[in-house]
């Protein structure tokens, strides 16, 4: 069994995470288990009504969505694996159960080798076609929370690699922690674009557990077929 990708990225700081948060991000390829989280988003989606028709155009990408709601149940699966290009990876598959229907939002975060040749930085490929790619910078707060900030996004459209200029790029700011009083995991994510402001938000609480894979459902360090995207992207 290899190291968890967040452990590779955070190195010694990984041990400063709250124990429950550290356990959550300790899932590694070859462990024979995957994670299931179930909870409720206090808020989720796009608050700006005028922006929702534009987000509806990207709905099939399964990375952004036009709905907005409060008190919305959700489910997440985390699968640690090795991606098709040999990189340690974690795929998160989220089901968000709006009254109008369920939205799927998923991504694969891979650990990329740095100057030393060891995987130590994270790159996130979003959506069912993995066309939107962003660098992910992670750190640990003084309280032991995990904080993540997306950096330098780019689009892969066929053979084209299109870096998004700072004026157009949207950054995601995420924080995850353990709420001792509630006995639950908490998460808060905001996606902000400089020209339009808040594009997407989700914040809520959830329970989390590890589950054994059924025999034959995830051979070795592979990703189960039902959790695979429609397309993989090797480029970063």
Buried (B, 14 or more C-beta within 10 A) or exposed (E): EBBBBBBBBBEEBBEBBBEBBBBBBBBBBEBEBBBBBEBBBBBBBBEBEEBBEBBBEBEEBBBBBBBBBEEBBBBBBBBBBBBEEEBBBBBBBBBBBBEEEEBEBBBBBBBBEEEEEEBBBBBBBBBBBBBBBBBBBBEBEEEBBBBBBBEBBBEBEEEEEEEBEEEEBBBBBBBBBBEEEEEBBBBBBBBBBEEEEBBBBBBBBBEBEBEEBEEEEBEEBBBBEEBBBEEBBEEB
